[in-house]
Amino acid sequence: MCECRTPDVPSFSALRKKQAQLTAEVNIKTTRHVSAFGNEFYMNHPAELLALDWANPLVREFIQVYPEITDNISEFMQADKWTKEVSLNDLSPMWADWKNAGHKHFYVKELAQLKNGNFVILIRWIIFKKEEYAEVYNVVHYPASATFVIHTGEIVRVKATDLKYNFIDLCETGHVFKFPASSPDWGRPVFSIQIIPWSDNVSGNVAQEYFVRFCSTSPYTSSGKQFEALAEDLQPNKYHEAYDCKLEQEIIFRIFAHVLPADNPQQAESASNAGVHSNYWCRYDSAGGMSTERETDDGYRALFKPGISRTPAQTIRTIKRQIWAACSGVQESVDNLPTATGVKDKTALLWIEKVIIKARETQKERFSTDLRLKDKKLTGEARRKVKTRIKDLIQWELYNWVISNLATVMRSLDPHQDSPCEILHSILLGDDKYIWHETNTKWDKAKGEIFAIQLQSSSTNGLNMASNALIRKHFKVVQQLGIFHLHDDLCSSNLFDLWRASGELGALLWFPEIRNLEQYLADLQICIDNVLDIWALIDPARIVTKFKLHIFECWNKIFRLCSILSNHQAPSHDISVTLAGMERFKHQVSGGWWKPPGSPEYVQAGTKITSFLDQNKELQRRLGWMDKSKPKPGKFLGTSVTFSNTDSLESRQKAISASWREIIGPHWSAGIDAHGAGKVWTTCKYVISQAGDVCTKLSWVFFKSTDTDIISAGRITNILIPLVSSTQHGDAVDILFHFNAQHDCKNLKCRAVDGAENIVQERGPTGRTQAAVQHVDTNIYFINMHALHNAHLLRETLPRNLTAPIPYFTDRDAKHREFAALLRVSGPAKRATALKKAKETREKKQRAKEGGGLAPISEVDEDPDETED
């Protein structure tokens, strides 16, 4: 800027000083923490970051303070965890009519009176039919005895706006109560919010994850230990202050962790589970056991269904047993427990290592100083009893010392059941990866090229995918399209069935909205059963060795930039401080409120600052902000007479303007002439469906006939609008949604032809050519039921008998017993071979060591599935 001779440019040090001052004013403090292992790290605490959301008008409207009761489920606040399972004590305790009587606060567990004169006890606040409701007990008032009695135990719903008097009002109107108010008089609004903290032990922080808020990172401290520091803000009795820009007043709020999403190893650590390499590998239930146990009929069948659920109380008891065993000073007794239970807690391991050493040292010291043991007359059994008594006392002392130092459990969070199965690692990098490996490792080069060419010929219209993104290790793509190209002996019939079952399961898992939960869960269970059963048919040992078959995002670039620019002397501190500054900048430039030190009032940036974000799309993109407005269903881009929205129209070079018959061309018939005769029409780029899809020329869509309400499937041949005043033609709102269809290449014998298409480079075709599939000219297409986009609408529209999943085996138990019998033969043989090979490897290394040479490198089967994510 100085080089460009811009006036009044501050010095670099002045800029940094001002930035630090503004960050301090917004009250984002980067806090130092020390883990149980003694490692230091820094954190921007979530309470301070969430306080910014309350004070930001662009974000405040998205904060959900009450659970929502709906028929359809698309958000976590509508699912059972929040609407049925969360304790009433952990929900937002109060409500007020902020528009008309914001000073009158109604609290749960207190008596209130409705406008119709009835008395109720408030239980909880919910959103129902897009309005605020209270769930209440009806109460009968007996004036003679001045008593209130719950009429029935039935909970009913009333509109929150139907409330008239709160508990304080009733006291002031002369009612005498023998009990005090159940909630303290906070004097300001009180809310509880649920957050979803993500933690991950990422190598190099290069994973493509996207998060709204950043709290902490460290190369020295595990994510689990950082989570313990974050949990300081997530206590049920810890309230945080914020300015609510919607209510225009200060509030206090509590934070609760709703679920713990992560990859499988991180979730195993959060649940104190030993992980994939232990005998009892599942963080959800007690499934597993020794290899011989899994090969029994009962043990094998147990892997195909949920077992007895693990609970936090059970896990804590097991950890305490491990600590108790460590207090005896015997290492072997400690080592056996994680193997036998599958419970392994990193923090407990630190104390276990310390306490074993301390127990041995204390025992040695007590044995040498105890007066009873110095008595030479004390021998034999009597002497052993004294030593045992001393060991028992030491064990109790050390156990009580360790337990007093362990962290407490977070309320309302069950790490076993509240660690949702992540689709990326458990499906795409689990089941889909296994299927792809099982399929392509049997191909030669020619078959691989055939599949690649056929896959490249797929229609991506309706898949919401970028062009030229098919030929890569993209399991989501292969999951949706692979089934259409696995012919010409590219896989066995069983493997083809597995592709089909996996595609059906994948489409269900990516539903953006569940409209019939009972039916959805039933369909999901059948699809999961089919995938597991076909895997067992192909390889009975697969579910025994692959844990993932049993279980079934804007900050990343900024974070990586901060990491690169850090001097790496204090990376946790540097990254946290830099991102605190980013949070401050984002808050202020987007119109957020803050209270400067010493000021009684909250302030926000001026309009010239806030309007800069509104007008600068590049800044919005860099800050991760997106325009929340959605295109109106049925709208052509530019349907107005003046075509003010010119993006809708074809460019002047491509646009065609002609009469109705000319522009329809070969699709014209006398029956449709009445729609557009006598007008001049021009072409458009696309039209918006009712589902919000951008539908272009040649898109496959479902549409509803205006006259008959019959829903049909069709393909858009052209998108037209008149050049004159009428904008009502077309009834584009009749287009329901976009879907993907694939050509029937197998039955129509479509073949790859060398030189059929030009290679695209630098965004344009070149003179070079490549092989491509030439489709036979026909109207025979398959609806792609494996497509993820609009999968829920597709199944809702088509007849149920065409979309309902069908069980692969009618008698699953009989088949599982059959597979277990095969496994009892192959399992021991495989283990014996592995032991023999391990023995030979040790002997080779020993001979090489004795001879002074290097051990020969043994060849092993390369299997990318061996590393579990």
Secondary structure, DSSP 8 states (H G I E B T S, - for coil): -TTTT-TT---HHHHHHHHHHHHHHHT--EEEEE-TTS-EEEEE-HHHHHHHHHT-HHHHTT---S-EE-SSB-SGGGSHIIIIIS-GGGS--EEEETTTEEEEEEETTSEEEETTS-EEEEEEEEEETTEEEEEEEEEEEETTTTEEEEEEEEEEEEEGGGEEE-HHHHHHTT---SS--SS---SS-EEEEEE-------STT-S----S---B--SSS-HHHHHHHHGGG--TT--EEEEETTTTEEEEEEEEE------HHHHHHHTTB--TTSSS--SSB-----HHHHTSHHHHHHTTS--SB--HHHHHHHHHHHHHHHTTT-HHHHHHHHHHH-B--HHHHHHHHHHHHHHHHHHHHHHHH-HHHH-TT--HHHHHHHHHHHHHHHHHHHHHHHHTTS----TT--TTTSS---HIIIIIIIIIHHHHHHHHTT--HHHHHHHHHHHHTS--TTTT--TT--SSS-HHHHHHHGGGT--SSSS-HHHHHHHHHHHHHHHHHT-S-BS-HHHHHHHHHHHHHHHHHHHHHH-TTHHHH-GGGT----HHHHHHHHHHHS-SSSHHHHHHHHHHHHHHHHHHHTT-EE--TT-SS-EE--HHHHHHHHH-HHHHHHHT--------TT-BTT-STT---GGGB--TTT--EEEHHHHHGGG--GGGGGGTTTSEEEEBSEEE-TT--EEETT-EEEEE-TTT--EEEEE----EEESSS---TT-GGGEEEEE-EEE-HHHHT-EEEEEEEEEEETTEEEEEEEEEEE--S---EEE-TT--TTHHHHHHHS-HHHHS---S-S-HHHHHHHHHHHHHHHHHHHHHHHHHHHHHHHHHHHHHHHHTS----------GGGS--
